[in-house]
Amino acid sequence: MTSSSARAAVDVVDWRRRVFALYEAVRRADSPEEAHELWRIERDELMLHHPATPLLPEDRVLFEGLPIAPYDPQWRFALPILEAEPAAFEFATGTDGLVPFERVGVVEVPDAGTLDVWRLRSYGGGLFVPVRDASAGHPGGTYGGGRYLLDTIKGADLGGDAARGTIVLDFNFAYNPSCAYDPAWACPLAPPGNVLPVAVPVGERYDGA
């Protein structure tokens, strides 16, 4: 008989596998709007039915879909990663110890501000771009701790051009970290260099208190 810990590990593997497949389909879609609809549908399916969902059981009972704003093409950008002074931060988790990140550059988002681009320095590497906007923590706004735009080590990758050194940042795909739904999760949140002075009206919203 499979132990509960092994079952949970297999569930997380399957969650990651499906997320990677989802973002591959997103990158191959005929249009960003089509990609966004696919992303919304699949995320609803995962959150409601997958055994590794961060949604608490009581929140799944009346679940009717994540609060995701309609697609707005004005919030999609292909941006170069510009040089920035070296910086680093570590995030303490209950399971993985200290998770180290280093700043590899910065992107300038038109009419919005700048965001630091981070690389995970532990096994696997990967780019990480969180964002906290001016509506965070306010009624009808976004999650107070911020959202994720990219987390490539876990599959959230919208693409880019390696030769030109650009990455795609589409705020319509900004999503809440798992700790927004289950306080048992420990999630790295947006550091000061990933806070925008403007409200971002697209992506996943937050209905919690």
C-alpha positions in Angstrom: 0.0 0.0 0.0 1.3 3.5 -0.9 2.1 5.6 2.2 0.3 9.0 2.5 3.6 10.9 2.1 4.4 9.0 -1.1 0.9 9.6 -2.4 1.2 13.3 -1.7 4.6 13.4 -3.4 3.1 11.7 -6.5 0.2 14.2 -6.5 2.6 17.2 -6.5 4.6 15.6 -9.3 1.4 15.2 -11.3 0.4 18.9 -10.5 3.8 20.1 -11.8 3.6 17.9 -14.9 0.2 19.4 -15.8 1.3 23.0 -15.1 4.3 22.5 -17.4 2.0 21.1 -20.1 -0.4 24.0 -19.6 2.3 26.6 -20.1 3.6 24.8 -23.2 0.1 25.0 -24.6 -0.1 28.7 -23.7 3.2 29.4 -25.5 1.9 27.6 -28.6 -1.5 29.1 -28.8 -2.6 31.0 -31.8 -3.2 34.2 -29.9 -2.7 35.5 -26.3 -6.4 35.7 -25.8 -6.8 32.0 -26.7 -3.9 31.2 -24.5 -5.4 33.1 -21.6 -8.8 31.3 -21.9 -7.0 27.9 -21.9 -5.0 29.0 -18.9 -8.1 30.1 -17.0 -10.0 26.9 -17.7 -7.2 24.6 -16.8 -6.4 26.4 -13.6 -10.0 26.2 -12.5 -9.9 22.5 -13.2 -6.7 22.0 -11.2 -7.8 24.1 -8.3 -11.1 22.4 -8.0 -10.3 18.7 -8.7 -6.6 18.0 -8.3 -5.5 16.4 -5.0 -2.6 18.8 -4.7 -4.8 21.9 -4.9 -4.0 24.6 -2.3 -7.8 25.3 -2.0 -9.1 24.2 1.4 -11.9 21.7 1.4 -14.4 24.2 2.6 -13.5 26.6 -0.2 -14.0 23.9 -2.9 -17.6 23.4 -1.9 -18.9 26.6 -3.5 -16.0 27.1 -5.9 -17.2 28.7 -9.2 -13.9 29.6 -10.7 -10.9 31.8 -9.9 -11.5 35.6 -10.0 -9.5 36.3 -13.2 -10.0 39.6 -15.0 -10.8 39.6 -18.8 -7.8 39.7 -21.1 -6.3 43.1 -21.9 -3.5 43.1 -24.6 -2.1 46.3 -23.2 -0.6 44.4 -20.3 1.5 42.0 -22.4 5.2 42.9 -23.0 8.3 41.4 -24.4 11.1 43.1 -22.4 14.9 43.0 -22.4 16.5 42.1 -19.1 18.7 45.1 -18.3 21.8 45.1 -16.1 21.3 45.7 -12.4 23.5 45.8 -9.3 24.0 42.4 -7.6 21.4 41.7 -5.0 20.2 38.6 -3.2 17.6 37.4 -0.7 16.8 34.1 1.1 13.4 32.8 1.8 12.8 30.4 4.8 10.5 27.5 4.2 9.4 24.7 6.5 10.3 22.0 4.1 13.3 23.2 2.0 15.1 25.4 4.5 16.5 28.6 3.1 15.8 29.1 -0.6 18.3 31.6 -2.1 17.6 34.0 -4.9 20.0 36.3 -6.8 19.0 39.3 -8.9 20.1 38.8 -12.5 18.6 42.0 -13.9 15.7 44.3 -14.1 12.9 45.0 -16.6 11.3 48.3 -17.3 7.5 47.9 -17.7 6.1 50.8 -19.8 3.9 53.3 -17.8 4.2 51.0 -14.7 7.7 50.9 -13.2 10.5 48.4 -12.9 10.7 44.8 -11.7 13.7 42.9 -10.5 14.3 39.5 -12.2 15.5 36.8 -9.9 17.3 33.5 -10.4 16.9 30.6 -8.0 20.4 29.8 -6.9 19.6 26.3 -5.6 19.1 23.1 -7.6 17.3 23.6 -10.9 17.8 27.3 -11.3 15.0 29.2 -13.0 13.7 32.7 -13.3 11.3 34.2 -10.8 9.4 37.4 -11.2 6.8 38.3 -8.5 4.8 41.5 -8.5 2.9 43.5 -6.0 0.8 46.3 -7.4 -1.0 49.3 -5.8 -4.2 47.4 -5.4 -2.7 44.7 -3.3 -4.5 44.2 0.0 -7.4 46.4 -1.0 -11.0 45.3 -1.4 -11.5 44.1 -5.0 -7.8 44.2 -5.6 -5.0 41.7 -5.6 -3.5 39.4 -3.0 -1.7 41.5 -0.3 1.6 39.6 -0.6 1.7 40.0 -4.4 1.4 37.6 -7.3 3.7 35.6 -9.6 4.3 36.5 -13.2 7.0 33.9 -13.8 8.3 31.0 -11.8 10.0 28.9 -14.5 11.3 26.2 -12.1 7.6 25.3 -11.5 6.6 25.6 -15.1 5.2 29.2 -15.2 7.0 30.3 -18.3 5.5 32.6 -20.9 8.5 32.4 -23.3 11.0 34.9 -24.7 13.8 35.3 -27.1 17.1 34.0 -25.7 19.2 35.5 -28.5 17.8 39.0 -27.8 17.7 38.5 -24.0 14.0 39.3 -23.7 11.3 37.6 -21.7 7.5 37.8 -22.1 5.7 39.4 -19.1 2.0 39.2 -19.5 0.2 40.5 -16.4 -3.0 38.8 -17.6 -1.3 35.6 -16.4 -0.4 36.9 -13.0 -1.5 34.3 -10.4 -1.8 34.1 -6.7 0.8 32.0 -4.7 -0.6 28.9 -2.9 -0.4 30.7 0.5 -3.2 33.0 -0.7 -5.5 30.0 -0.4 -3.9 27.8 2.3 -1.9 29.4 5.2 0.0 26.1 5.6 2.0 27.0 2.5 5.1 29.2 2.8 5.6 31.3 -0.4 8.3 33.8 -1.3 6.5 37.2 -1.7 7.4 40.3 -3.7 10.5 42.0 -2.3 10.8 45.9 -2.6 12.2 45.8 -6.1 9.1 44.0 -7.3 6.5 46.5 -6.1 4.8 48.7 -8.7 3.3 52.1 -7.8 0.3 51.5 -10.1 -2.7 49.2 -9.9 -2.6 46.3 -12.3 -6.2 45.5 -13.2 -5.6 42.2 -14.9 -4.7 38.7 -13.9 -6.0 36.7 -10.9 -7.7 38.9 -8.3 -8.2 38.1 -4.6 -11.6 37.5 -2.9 -10.2 36.7 0.5 -10.2 38.9 3.6 
